[in-house]
Amino acid sequence: MATIGYFKFIGFLTAFITLSIANTLKNDQKSEEAPDFPSTSDGQTYPWNKMRLPENVVPVHYDLLVHPNLTTLNFSASVRIEVFVKSDTNSIILHSKNLEIIKAYIVPVKEDGTTGSENDLHLLEYPPFEQIALQADVPLYSRNTYLINIDYIANLSESFHGFYKSTYKTQDGELSIVASTQFEPTAARMAFPCFDEPAFKAKFSIKIHRESRHVAVSNMPIINSVKLANGLIEDQFDMSVKMSTYLVAFIVADFKWVSKETKHGVKISVYSVPDKINQTSFALDAAVRLLDFYEDYFNIPYPLPKQDLAAIPDFQSGAMENWGLTTYRESALLYDPEISSASDKLGITMTIAHELAHQWFGNLVTMEWWNDLWLNEGFAKFMEIISVNITHPELQVREFFLDKCFSAMDVDAFNSSHPVSTPVENPAQIQEMFDNVSYEKGACILNMLMDYLTEDVFKVGVIKYLQRHSYGNAKNEDLWNSLTNICPSDDTHGSRLNEQQFCSRKSELPPGSQWFMEDVLDVKAMMNTWTLQKGFPLVTVTVKGRQVLLQQEHYLKGSNFQDPNSESASYLWQIPLTYITSHSRNIQRHLMRTKKDVITLPGEVSWIKFNVDMNGYYIVHYENDGWDALITLLRENHTVLSSNDRANLVNNAFQLVSIEKLPLDKALDLTLYLKNEVSIMPVFQGMNELIPIYKLMEKREMVEVENKMKAYIVNLFKNLIDQQSWSDGGSVSERLLRSSLLVFACVRKYQPCVDKAEEYFRKWMDSNGTLSLPTDVTLAIFAVGAQTTEGWDFLFEKYRHSLFSSEKIKIRFALTNSKDTEKLQWLMDQGLQGDIVKTQDLPSIVILVSKNPTGYHLAWEFLKKNWDKLIEKFELGSPSIAYTVSGITSHYSTRLKLEEVRRFFESLKDNGSQLRCVQQAVETIEENIQWMEKNFDKISTWLENLKSVE
């Protein structure tokens, strides 16, 4: 046994006896609570009974040494954690998962910095909490520092989290192994024992042993490389800044890289497998421009000397913001101008912008706990638009922001939704926070707040938030406090910076300001209504002469809508309303803070449109003849309204049909104007509302009405489809519109589209796939070509050998559109196996098969049969699982299918029945059933009575 080391307290023996007595008394006092403390597998009492770690011991610094063996697919490692004890204890509780602890001991650190004697630690493991307890034979005293030393071994994970194995095949067909990390949200504990919660920030010094043929990268630059006696190389990385465990990252692989330096002197490098290094130039240039933008915008220097971007062959999500080493799916980082489309360029740029925004929002300032994940993800999603709009104006990203809000509302409209800030505890609940509410809704309410405060005020407040909480953690209210009482020294930008409601100065309100009538703005009170309660408001507008009567209520699909006894009946939002009228296109503003309100107009108007450009996160119903006036306006002169306003009206009309506020025939009447529409967002939204209607019919064999509905949509957009060139010319918006329209037309068997696609595909096959196809129409060409056995087999061979992720995505889409059920089943099975088809792509494959009328039964049976394998690979509660469940079930609309879905998930019990995505799936099917029962006859009648839209 090791001897007791040095402690600074005088009278150690007395203190030890006192502490022992105190612990005995505490144990006696807790004897009645003993059942609250769980037992380990060998029958010992585990000394902690919560999923969250105690706060009596905090980490200061980690020294981590890792040696991955890419042949045996395991790793050996040791970690030394410097901890500070805040209150006396005998136990240190920390996280560990699937690690075999070989040895653990503790060393006290004296006041002069020297260390005392080693003391062995007794190990207790409690896997349900993913925790271990290290128990000392001697007391650990308050306000003392100790070094915890742990030696351990583990296998490289076979999933996509922790320290995991990734593979790729070289052009010569050789299999190469990559060892990479993905720790967010709770998987750092799979690579090293740690305090794996975001508030336990510390500094990290990392060493990695590797073979000479490999490179190792981590958060910080290498400061030294040492050749070891066994022929390996030890890379020693510089000490990191203070950060959370989920941001630690390291990779060992045979990657190549390219580098550039920003104007601020930060070295940017992009890493990839050797065969794809020539696809990294676009990402490198984008990263340089974006990092420079963020440093200038926030006026806070990027604190690390380098920023690496690494394309990982196997990656579950899109990308990860590890500080100094962001990691990506290959499709989210690699770009080839000859193969990649406009959509690929847009997606890659936005993804890089998102991860680099995290270097400030998330890394520099981190949410205190996962309940406020939106402070990370909502901000990063929002900053994508702010940054790319400046760095890459040609991408026209502002046009696409609207779609994020529509996506958020799709899930936020159900009772199964959750507040933006919501309590979570266990890993599955934490995983479920990575959804459209945290990301898209978070971004949309930030955009609404910026529009409300003005961009200048918002930016000043955001910078204040980052400065106040740098290298620390923050909560919801910290952001609102930073956005309160902002009074800059000047108002050179013509904003409302100096108005009374934005700061405490006693200046006069301008006559045109109508945000509110008397009180100074309370940002916290306003924004709490958007972050602490779920859903969003429906504002009903009734115009009576010059009076505009307003009423708000919780928009909620399902039977709870308008239920006075429901929880949501008491919901109240502070809504920053904006509106324009037939009298004035100048945006008017009014803050609605009560259930009912009134606005007085200067004069009577023929129409009024609220939520200008949909900068607000709410929907609007226009009573009496309000909708008729707007429908007439769209038919007669739709460009009077912005394209965002037009898309907003299309969306709102169909949302109101779902809660029986608006008749379906009126919503369909509104869509008739789309025959004259050429802007991307209204067209996309029209398709997003109309296509799901026939998708519901496809799964109920309502062939006659289904075909009429398909014909209506094709005819509605026929002129626009016919105008599309089979080329890559035009703006990004025009190119995205072209791609979507031609895919839709070809899949819907619009003959001119099919003929053109078949012609291109034949030529491409005749050239053995070497003919250069227009990138924006390749998807449509492949979709048509895959309809024959010969074409499908040829595409699959190209898929197997392609080096381009963007090309493989297009081929996968085409392969899943086959009418051959054996091929569809084989494709899903291959995705699960993970050899020819990457398992990372399995969720998208299964979803695409489920959208295929021939394959939707196959997708559901596949999910049921392979549920255990799927959650083992992707994790319970993960976005991949949620995406798969909701994607497969989203168009079910029969009571038989509802009961089948319910029975299956109920049978899973704790292995899935509790998931939010399951509740969402059930609610969606119930909503589909009600929608079809109420509206199917109406659709049939409306289509029957329809005059030609040509």
Summary of the structure (lengths in Angstrom):
residues: 950
radius of gyration: 29.6
end to end distance: 90.6
largest distance: 97.3
contacts: 3200
relative contact order: 0.06
helix: 45%
strand: 21%
